[in-house]
């Protein structure tokens, strides 16, 4: 386990199944669905299953794709047990986003938005 030493974090807005974590976690699961319909008909009980965007399978990054990927590089130095961070300024964290200073075993994030109307 590592310690996190943070001088300051300034987050102006955080919402919609989002999280700010300073420290270690085992698993983070976030989900945010949305439906912005400007039709004049009031709908009290909306069934998200009626809209394909909410029922389509989510893409999953396989271990094989991870091994072949050149786009993401993660460097890890396990010799030190402290994560040191100076100043961080974040304007907004929204729609199933996680901002974490620390270690994490697993993270599942999902956000689906459908906007229609004028």
Secondary structure, DSSP 8 states (H G I E B T S, - for coil): --EEEEEEEEES-B-SS-EEEES-EEEEEEEEEEEEE--SS--SS--GGGSHHHHS------HHHHHH--S------TT--EEEEEEEEES-B-SS-EEEES-EEEEEEEEEEEEE--
